Amino acid sequence: MAEIRIVLVEDHDLTRIGLRTTLQQQSDLQVIGEAADAATGLALLSKLTPDVALIDIDLPDTDGIELTRQLRELQANQTEAPTRVLILTMHDNSQQVLAAFAAGADSYCVKTIKTDQLVEAIHTTYEGNGWIDPAIANVVLKQIRQETATVHDVSIHGLDPEDAALLEANALTDRELDVLELIVAGYSNAEIGEKLFLSLGTVKTHVRNILAKMAASDRTQAAVRALRSGLIK
C-alpha cells in the first residue's frame, strides 16, 4: 500500500507534535511537513503538494477556512491530483463546518477524535470521499433538517429533476437504506458495521453503492439528499 503523504498546519506545538507522533506510528502514513501558521502552511502545501493536509481552523494569522480557499485557488490550474483537506477544530459550530466545505475542505473533525477514527478519516479523505466527525455531523444535519422542515413538499421531487430521476431509476435496497440512515445519524463505517453486524468491507461497498445511486460525491452530500428527498426523516 502506498504511503499517504501528509502536511500538518497547526499552531499549538504540543498538539502538532502529538499529531505527528500518532500518525507516524501508522505504517502507511508519512508526515512530510509541518507549519504553525497559514502563510507558512500555504507555501509548504504549494511546494510539497501532499496527498492530505490536516489544517487547524484556528490559526494565528489566517483561519483554516481561508487557508483552504487560498489553496484551492492555487490548485485551480494544476494538472496533478489536488491535496485533500481535512479540517481540525475544537468547535462543533455548524456555520464553520458549512463554511469550511464551501471553501473546498473535504473532511472535518474535532481534535478530541480517537486515533482510529482519525486514521479512518485520513484514509477516507485520501480516497476522495468526504468524512465528517460524528460529533459534528449531528449538529450540521440538525440544521439541514430545520431548513428542510420549512419546505412544504419534502419529497423526492424536491431534488433537481436529474437527481430525482437518477434516484428513482436506481432505488436503494433495504440494507442500503439501513446504512444510509446511520450515515445521516453521523456514524462512521466501523460503527455502522458494528450496529448492522457487517464487515467493514461490506459497509464500504454499501456506501460506494449509495453514493453512486444518489449521485453524491461524499457521505455528507448523500445525507443532505437523503433528508431533502424524504428517504430519511
ABEGO torsion letter per residue (X at the ends): XBBBBBBBBBABAAAAAAAAAAAAABAABBBABBBABAAAAAAAAAAAGBABBBBBABBAABBAAAAAAAAAAAAAABABBBBBBBBBBABABAAAAAAAAAAGBABBBBAABBAAAAAAAAAAAAAGBBBBBAAAAAAAAAAAAAAAAABABBBAAABBAAAAAAAAABBBBAAAAAAAAAAAAGBBAAAAAAAAGBBAAAAAAAAAAAAAAAGBABAAAAAAAAAAAGABX
